[in-house]
Every structure is written in C-alpha cells, then in structure tokens.
Amino acid sequence: MDIYEEIARLRKEGRRAALATIIQVQGSIPSYESSKILIRDDGSIVGTVGGGCVEAEVWSVAQDVMREEKPRRLHFNLNQNPEYDEGLVCGGSLDIFVEPILATPTLYLFGGGHVSLYVSKVAGIAGFDTVIVDDREAFANPERFPEATETHAGPWEETFPKLKTNELSYLVIATRGHKGDLGCLRWALGQPARYIGMIGSKRKLIEFAKILEGEGVPREPIERVHSPVGLEIGALTPQEIAVAVVAEIIAVRRNAVPSAPSMAYKPKAHHTT
C-alpha cells in the first residue's frame, strides 16, 4: 500500500494520522534514512521504521502527536540502548520526525448574511474549507460565496442530514432570526464538532438553554457553546467581527483556548443578530 495514497484517503475521510520519517542516521541501524511509517487514528499502521522497540515508541508518541496536532522529533541511540533494535545491536543512532496528518478543517456557517459573508472569506484565507447553509437560495449559492466548498439552500430540517460533520468541524450559527438559530443549535449539539459558536448575546444563549433543557437536552453540550461568538477585540463592522470569529476558531484549533468555554475563560464580544 502506498503511504501517500493512504494519507490522501484518510484526509478525504476526515480522519487523523501521524507520519514518522527517519530523517538522520549515524552508523548502522535496522532500517534506512527516509523510511516511513504511517500510524492511523485507529492504531493500525502502514510501513516501518525498523520494527522492535523503536517502532513501539514511535507508535506511542504518534498518539500524542495526533491529539496535540504538533510534530515531535525523537532520538534513539541503539548503542546505549541495544533493546531498541531487538538484539541486532546495530550500534548506530537515528532521529525520527513524527508529524500530524490532519484533514482540512471545515467551517459550517448557518446563515448566509453579511457577517457570514466575511467569515467565509477570512476562514478560507486561514486554511479552512467553508460550507454555507441557509434556508434561502439567494443567501447560499456559489455566486455569493465563490470560495465555499459547498452551499446548501432549503429548509433546515431537510439540509441537516446532508451535512457530514466530524471532530475537525467547526460550526457557527448566524441565521436571520432566533427561530433559525435555535433550530440550528438544537441540531449542532448532537454533532461531534470541535467548536460550536452562536452569534448574539449571552442572554440569548441562556434563554435557549432553558428551552433545550426543557426538551431533555443535557446541560453539558450546551455549555460547549461559544456565545457571544468571537474573541473580544472591540469588533464593530461585519469585517471586524469576522476576524474575531475566525481568530477564536483558530485558537480552539491550536489548543490556545478551551474548546468548551467556562465562566472563568474570558470576556466575550457582545454581537447581536
């Protein structure tokens, strides 16, 4: 199996992996420079970097690399630690670079209004695929959002089943009214998305929380919602609000802020619909 073809397949499916490559060799080792092993998110592997304890440690580190989304460089001295080569006692040393393989993150924008128009553009520049969803065709089409990967127009309940979210999905709710926001939030809370944000005031989220809890929705997923959405940078215009929203999403993606906000987290921007 070709490792690069497998990487492309995993990324298309929205899955995680880690690629480990021998980048430096001194002396004799049980493999060769540029050898690679791909560790999938289910623990299975493709390729090898020599087997034995070296490979076992690489596999273990790969789990952290996938979770943290940050690369690691490992050094193995086979002469000082002969158990690394399973008794071959090659006597050399090697460095292995382990890097995360991630699908392109996707931002789903519910509502194709003036704020979403700029959020989509900024997110695209930041490396996100964007998917636009609105119940009005005039506000969700390729002409209005040329940078978007997908646009969906139609009744919310008919559109939701078409959306394939995963742990690399980010959801921002900014429809034209409270009814649309509530319906989208109700659906979003059942998704595996990394981030859920909703435009509006904190009071609005409190009101929605009461309604949803009355319907039997647990409090824990509601507490994951970032609302008001976006970092507090004093944003006023749609363009500035877009920067604040995407900045918060990037911060969550890079683990700079919690994916689930808390009262002690930070002040929020008070945007209204």
Disulfide bonds with the S-S distance in Angstrom:
none
